C-alpha cells in the first residue's frame, strides 16, 4: 500500500509541509502494531510513504495521525493530499517513479538516486521489511533497465538542467561563480552541471553539517554561515537544494550581504522545503528560479520512449506477482498479467494529457486512469484465484488450456512479452496476500 502526494495533484507548499519530519516518520510509523515496515520518499516534488501493513486503513491512519502531530497541516488537508494505492497499483507507481515516468521532468535520472537513498535510510533505521526491501530492489532494477533499453532520459534533461537553462536569462555562465547550499542528490548533480558550464564553485554550505564531507569529495571549500553570507556578495549564482526544515536565505540576510554589491545574483531554489524565502525575489538585482518555474517549462520526452518505458514497467509489475497463485501455474499467471498490464499501459498512455494541460484535464485523466486500473484488477482477480484452485486440485493443464483458448497466450511467458532482454528470466518474489504497499 502506498500514500502519495506529488506535484501532479498537490501544491508544492502542501508537499513541503508534508515532508516536515520525514526523516523520523518511517521509524515512528513502523513502530506501531499494524505496520511491519515503512519507507519514506520525500523529493523536491513528491512526498510518498510505502508501508507493509496488515490492514490498509490502519496503515493509512498511522501515517495521517503522525503527520497531524508533526506538521502544521490540519487533518482534513492531510487526508485530502494523500492518495492511497494498493497491491499492483502501489508496485506500478513506485516502479514508474523510480524510472522517471512520474517526474516533473519526465525521464530525469536523479529520482533513481533518491529512491535508492530512501531504501538505504529505511534499512539504516531498521524499519525496512523484507517485502519492502524486495520491492525497492525491483524498482531500482527496473529503473536501470529503462535507462539502458529506451531513449527515455537520454537527452540529459533533469530538474537541475531545466532550472539552469531558465537561469541562462540572467547568468553569463563562462567564468561565473557559484555557491551550493545542500549536499544531497540534487547537489551532486548540480556540481557536474555547473562545472560543465564553466562555472567556478566557490563553496558549499550545509545546514545539516555535511558540508565538510561533500567538499572533500568534490574539492570544494565547506562554508559556515558567516562565510556563506560573505560569498553572496561575490557570486553570480546560488544552487539551493538542502531540503532542510528552515529557510536559509531570508530577505534580510541577502539584502545585508549585497548592500555594497552591484553584481546580479540568481538563486536557483530546488528544495522542497524552500531554502529561499519568498520575499527575496523582490530584492533589486536578484532573480529566483524555483520548482514552479521548472514545472512550467519542463520539456516533453518522445512518445516512443515513454511507451517503451511503460511497457518495461508493466512487465516488471506483472513479474512481481500478487502472491495468490500456486507456484505450479506461476508462468501462466505471469503471462496473463503481462498481457493485461501491457494493454492497460497502452490505454493509459492514450488518456494522459501533455505538459501545460489544464487542472481539469489532468483531473479527468487521473480519474480515467484510476478506473482503468480498477478494471484491470477486477479482470485479473478471478483468473488468479482459479489458478490457485486448479493447481491445488491437480487440474493445471485444464487451466492452461483455458488461458490459451481465451487470451491466445502460451503457457510460458512469450519471448516477446518482455520489451527488454535484461528482464527476461527475472521473476520477482511474490507479494504476500496479507501485505499492502502504501505510499504517500
Secondary structure in CASP SS format (residue, H / E / C, confidence):
PFRMAT SS
TARGET T0000
AUTHOR 0000-0000-0000
METHOD secondary structure of the structure
MODEL  1
X C 1.00
X E 1.00
X E 1.00
X E 1.00
X E 1.00
X E 1.00
X C 1.00
X C 1.00
X C 1.00
X C 1.00
X C 1.00
X H 1.00
X H 1.00
X H 1.00
X H 1.00
X H 1.00
X H 1.00
X H 1.00
X C 1.00
X C 1.00
X C 1.00
X H 1.00
X H 1.00
X H 1.00
X H 1.00
X H 1.00
X H 1.00
X H 1.00
X H 1.00
X H 1.00
X C 1.00
X C 1.00
X C 1.00
X C 1.00
X E 1.00
X E 1.00
X E 1.00
X E 1.00
X E 1.00
X E 1.00
X E 1.00
X E 1.00
X E 1.00
X C 1.00
X C 1.00
X E 1.00
X E 1.00
X E 1.00
X E 1.00
X E 1.00
X E 1.00
X E 1.00
X E 1.00
X C 1.00
X C 1.00
X H 1.00
X H 1.00
X H 1.00
X H 1.00
X H 1.00
X H 1.00
X H 1.00
X H 1.00
X H 1.00
X H 1.00
X H 1.00
X H 1.00
X H 1.00
X H 1.00
X H 1.00
X C 1.00
X C 1.00
X C 1.00
X C 1.00
X H 1.00
X H 1.00
X H 1.00
X H 1.00
X H 1.00
X H 1.00
X H 1.00
X C 1.00
X E 1.00
X E 1.00
X E 1.00
X C 1.00
X H 1.00
X H 1.00
X H 1.00
X H 1.00
X H 1.00
X H 1.00
X H 1.00
X H 1.00
X H 1.00
X H 1.00
X H 1.00
X H 1.00
X C 1.00
X C 1.00
X C 1.00
X C 1.00
X C 1.00
X C 1.00
X C 1.00
X C 1.00
X C 1.00
X C 1.00
X C 1.00
X H 1.00
X H 1.00
X H 1.00
X H 1.00
X H 1.00
X H 1.00
X H 1.00
X H 1.00
X H 1.00
X H 1.00
X H 1.00
X H 1.00
X H 1.00
X H 1.00
X H 1.00
X C 1.00
X C 1.00
X C 1.00
X C 1.00
X C 1.00
X H 1.00
X H 1.00
X H 1.00
X H 1.00
X H 1.00
X H 1.00
X H 1.00
X H 1.00
X H 1.00
X H 1.00
X H 1.00
X H 1.00
X H 1.00
X H 1.00
X H 1.00
X H 1.00
X H 1.00
X H 1.00
X H 1.00
X H 1.00
X C 1.00
X C 1.00
X C 1.00
X C 1.00
X C 1.00
X C 1.00
X C 1.00
X C 1.00
X C 1.00
X H 1.00
X H 1.00
X H 1.00
X H 1.00
X H 1.00
X H 1.00
X H 1.00
X H 1.00
X H 1.00
X C 1.00
X C 1.00
X C 1.00
X C 1.00
X C 1.00
X C 1.00
X C 1.00
X C 1.00
X C 1.00
X E 1.00
X E 1.00
X E 1.00
X E 1.00
X E 1.00
X C 1.00
X C 1.00
X C 1.00
X H 1.00
X H 1.00
X H 1.00
X H 1.00
X H 1.00
X H 1.00
X H 1.00
X H 1.00
X H 1.00
X H 1.00
X H 1.00
X H 1.00
X C 1.00
X C 1.00
X C 1.00
X E 1.00
X E 1.00
X E 1.00
X E 1.00
X E 1.00
X E 1.00
X C 1.00
X C 1.00
X C 1.00
X C 1.00
X C 1.00
X H 1.00
X H 1.00
X H 1.00
X H 1.00
X H 1.00
X H 1.00
X H 1.00
X H 1.00
X C 1.00
X C 1.00
X C 1.00
X E 1.00
X C 1.00
X C 1.00
X H 1.00
X H 1.00
X H 1.00
X H 1.00
X H 1.00
X H 1.00
X H 1.00
X C 1.00
X C 1.00
X C 1.00
X C 1.00
X C 1.00
X E 1.00
X E 1.00
X E 1.00
X E 1.00
X C 1.00
X C 1.00
X C 1.00
X C 1.00
X C 1.00
X C 1.00
X C 1.00
X C 1.00
X E 1.00
X C 1.00
X H 1.00
X H 1.00
X H 1.00
X H 1.00
X H 1.00
X H 1.00
X H 1.00
X C 1.00
X C 1.00
X C 1.00
X C 1.00
X C 1.00
X C 1.00
X C 1.00
X E 1.00
X E 1.00
X E 1.00
X E 1.00
X E 1.00
X C 1.00
X C 1.00
X C 1.00
X C 1.00
X C 1.00
X C 1.00
X E 1.00
X C 1.00
X H 1.00
X H 1.00
X H 1.00
X H 1.00
X H 1.00
X C 1.00
X C 1.00
X C 1.00
X E 1.00
X E 1.00
X E 1.00
X E 1.00
X E 1.00
X H 1.00
X H 1.00
X H 1.00
X H 1.00
X H 1.00
X H 1.00
X H 1.00
X C 1.00
X C 1.00
X C 1.00
X C 1.00
X C 1.00
X H 1.00
X H 1.00
X H 1.00
X H 1.00
X H 1.00
X H 1.00
X H 1.00
X H 1.00
X H 1.00
X H 1.00
X H 1.00
X H 1.00
X H 1.00
X H 1.00
X H 1.00
X H 1.00
X H 1.00
X H 1.00
X C 1.00
X C 1.00
X C 1.00
X C 1.00
X C 1.00
X C 1.00
X H 1.00
X H 1.00
X H 1.00
X H 1.00
X H 1.00
X H 1.00
X H 1.00
X H 1.00
X H 1.00
X H 1.00
X H 1.00
X H 1.00
X H 1.00
X H 1.00
X H 1.00
X H 1.00
X H 1.00
X H 1.00
X H 1.00
X H 1.00
X H 1.00
X H 1.00
X H 1.00
X H 1.00
X H 1.00
X C 1.00
X C 1.00
X C 1.00
X C 1.00
X C 1.00
X C 1.00
X C 1.00
X H 1.00
X H 1.00
X H 1.00
X H 1.00
X H 1.00
X H 1.00
X H 1.00
X H 1.00
X H 1.00
X H 1.00
X H 1.00
X H 1.00
X H 1.00
X H 1.00
X H 1.00
X H 1.00
X H 1.00
X H 1.00
X H 1.00
X H 1.00
X H 1.00
X H 1.00
X H 1.00
X H 1.00
X H 1.00
X H 1.00
X H 1.00
X H 1.00
X H 1.00
X H 1.00
X H 1.00
X H 1.00
X H 1.00
X H 1.00
X C 1.00
X C 1.00
X C 1.00
X H 1.00
X H 1.00
X H 1.00
X H 1.00
X H 1.00
X H 1.00
X H 1.00
X H 1.00
X H 1.00
X H 1.00
X H 1.00
X H 1.00
X C 1.00
X C 1.00
X C 1.00
X C 1.00
X C 1.00
X C 1.00
X C 1.00
X C 1.00
X C 1.00
X C 1.00
X C 1.00
X C 1.00
X C 1.00
X H 1.00
X H 1.00
X H 1.00
X C 1.00
X C 1.00
X C 1.00
X C 1.00
X C 1.00
X C 1.00
X C 1.00
X C 1.00
X C 1.00
X C 1.00
X C 1.00
X C 1.00
X E 1.00
X E 1.00
X C 1.00
X C 1.00
X C 1.00
END
